[in-house]
């Protein structure tokens, strides 16, 4: 399956989460998914047909012949090569393994690039990115702006926060529960006290006076500005593996808009199918503008 069709699969997935699909789009989505699975199966068949098993005497027997002999003897083989072992592995597991390996690869590459940025570069790039955010309709229409506390050379949100205060918008930041990998957004005021969580990220100290954002019952226009480590052209987002934003944004209402902010080099020329739990941002904002 070519990159165009994979991109279309992801585009339909994003739309299904954001606003739903038409009957024709649902039919198209089902056909593309079926074609995607068949393509993977075809690749696996070709791989297995070109695989041989080494016998005790050192000779090689094609796996296809071994399977045919076992079937003829009514003793089906349970041999299927998986990397360097002989465990049975489903097509879906192979696809998931490839995705995990890709995420690991790009997390490492992009982390190294981002960590290499100087303090001056981070501030300069962050200023441009924040300007692009506050110039957007999503920001202008928002009553509530949710940002994050940057670390590890992430884009700094300070300019967004400063502008939001000027515009009398309410500002919220996340507080993470490291045990169940969930988070809530708590309102930030001039009296907010801060402490570091287990990841080394600054979070508000929770007290009896803390105000949490009730996303299920709050009908105001909410803009969630989220970080991320790696993004694809079709807006697939790779974070640090905790799934905090995916869980929080699950079943989010239409009043909640999402923007991921990152440096332009964090967007890669790669496409892969997203899992059902992945939530892509509606927009990605870099120094180059809004996608």
N, C-alpha and C positions, 0 to 999 in steps of 0.2 A: 504494500500500500504506500502511495507517495505522500510527501509532506503536506500537500494541499488537502488531501482527504483527512489526514490526522488533525490538521488545524481546524477543519470543518467540524470534526467530532468534538473537539474542545470548545469551539464557538457555540455549538448547540447545547453543550453541557452548561456553559456559563449562562446562556439565555434561559435555560430551563430553571436555573436557580434564581435568576434575577426577576423574570417576569412570566415564565412559562412558555411552552411551545404550542404552535398551531397543530392541528391534526396532520397536515402535510409534513411539518417539520418533525413530528414524532415518528412518522413513517420513515422519513429520511434518516433519522438518528438510528432507528432499529436496523435498517439496511446497512448503514456504514459500520455499525458495531459488529454485525454479522460478518461483513467483509473483512474487518480488522482481525477477528478471531480466525477466520479461514486463512488469512494471509500468514498468521503466526503458525497455524497448524501445517500449512504448506512448507514453510521454512524448516519446521521441525522434521517433517517427513524427509525432506531433502538432506538434512543433516544426518538423520539416522540411516538413510540409505547409503550414505558415504562413510559410515562408521563400521569399524571392524573390531572384533574381540580377539585378544591374543590367547591362543590355546596353551596347554601345559608344555607342548613340545616347541613352542616359539612361533608356530605358524599362525597366520591370521585368517579368520573366517568372517566374511561380511555379516553384520548384524541381521540384515534382511534374510539371509539363508538360515541363520540360527532360529529366527522367529518362525520361518516357514516349517522347519523341521519339528519344532516344538508343537506347532499347531497341528501338523500331520500326526504327531504322536499323541495328540489330545493332552498335552502337558504344556500349556501356555507358559512362555518364559516371563519371568518378572523382571527381566533385565532392561533397564533404560538408563543410559548414561546421564549423569548429572554432574557436570564439571569433571571431577576426578574420582567420583564414586559411582556406585550402581544403584542408588536409591530411585524409586519412582518419583517423578516430578511432573505435575500437571502443566498444561500450557499456561494457565493463569499464574501459577507459581513462577514459571520462567519469566513471564512478562513482569511480574512484581519484582523479581530478583534484578532484572535489567534496570528497572526504574530506580530501585534502591542504590544500585551501583552508580548510576548516572548522578543521582542526587549527592552521593558521597564525593564523587569526583569534582562536581562543580562547586560544592560547598568549600572544598579545600582550595580550589583555584581562586574563587572569588574572595574568600576570606584573606588569602595572602595579598591579593591586589588591594583590598580595602585597608588592611592593616598597614600597608606601605604608604598610605597617604599621610602627608604632613598635617600638623594642626592647622596651618594656614590654608591648605587645600580643602580640608574638611569644612572650615568656616566659609570659605568663598563659595564652594559648590553648594553647601547647605543654604546659603543666602539666596542663591538663584533658584533653587528648588522650592524653597518656602515662598518666594515671590510668585512662582508659577501656581502654587496652591491657592494663595490668597487672591489671585487674579481670576480664579475659576468661579463659575456659577455655583458649583457645589458648595464652595466656601461661603460665597455671598448669601446664598439662600439658607445656610445653616443657622439654627438657633443654638445648637450644641456642637462643640468641636472636641473630639477625642484624639489626643496625641499620645506619644510615648516618651519615655526618658531614654535618650540615646546612650549607647555604650559600644565599645569596640569599633570606633570610627563610623558608626551609623550616621545618617543624615540627622543633623540637629534641628529640633523643632522650635527653637526659642523665638524665631521671628513670627511664626504662626501664633504662638501663645501671646506674644506682645500685641499683635494686631487684633487677636480675638478679644483681649481685654479692652482695647480701644473701641472695638465695635460692640461692646456689651454682650458678647456671647459667653455662654457658660463653658468652662473648660474641665475636661475629665481626663484622668490618666488611669492605666490599668494597675490592678493589684492582683498578683498571681497566687494561686493555691498550688504549691509544688507537689502536693500529694496526689490530687486527682487531675492535675494539668488543666485546671479551669481558671478563668479570671473574671473579675468584675471591674467596672470603671467607677472611680470615686471622684467626686468634685474637688477641684483645687481652688483654694482661696489664698489670700495674703497671710492667713494664719496657719496654713498647712505646714506640718512638721514632716521631715523626711527621714527615711532609714533605708539601708541596703537590704535587698532580699538575698536569697541563697545563690542567685546568679550574679550578684554584684551590681544589680540595677537599682537605682533610687526609686522608692515607692513611698506614698503618703503613709504616715502612721495612722492606723485605724483607731477611732475613738467612738464614743457614744454619739458624737455630733457629726460623724462622717455621713455624707449623702452619696448614695449609690445610684447609678443610672439604671432605671427600670425599663429596659428596652422593650419589654412586652406590652407595657401600658403607657409608655411615653410617646405621644403622637407628634411631638415637635420634630422639626427637620434636624437630623443628626448626621454629622460627617465624622467618619472614623478614618483617621490617618494612621496607617500601619507600616511597620518596617518589614523587611524581608532580606534574605541573603542573596537569593538568585531568582530571576524571573525569565520566562520565555516570551517570545514575541506574541504568543496568544494568551498572555497574562497568567499562565500557570505560575504559582508562587511556591518557592521553597524557603521555609524558615529554618529554625534550628532543630526541628523534629518533635517539639512538644505539642503542636497542634492547638495552641491556645486560641488563636484568632479563628481557626476553622470551627472550633466548638462554640465560641462566643457568637459568631455570625450565622450559625445554623438557624434556619427559620426566621431570619431577621426580616422585619417589615419593610415595605417599600419606602418608608420615610428615612431609612438608614442608607446613606451613600458611603461608598468605600473608595479610598485612594491609598495606593502603596507608593511610598517615596523611596527613591534609591538613586545611586549614581548610574550614569549611562552604561558603564562597563559591567554592571550587574545584570544586564539583559543579554541573554545568550541566544544564539541561532540554533535552537534545539526544540523539538516538539516531542511530547510523550503524553499518553493518555492519563488524565487525572483520575484519582480514586473518587468514590462517591462521597467521601468525607472532606475532600479538598474544596475550599471556597476561594475562588479567584477574586481579586479586587476589580471593581468596575473600571478603574483607571490606574495607570502607572505614571508617576510624575518624576522626571529627571531634569538635569540641567538643560536638556534639549526641548523640553515642553511636556505636554500632556498627551498620553496615548489613549 
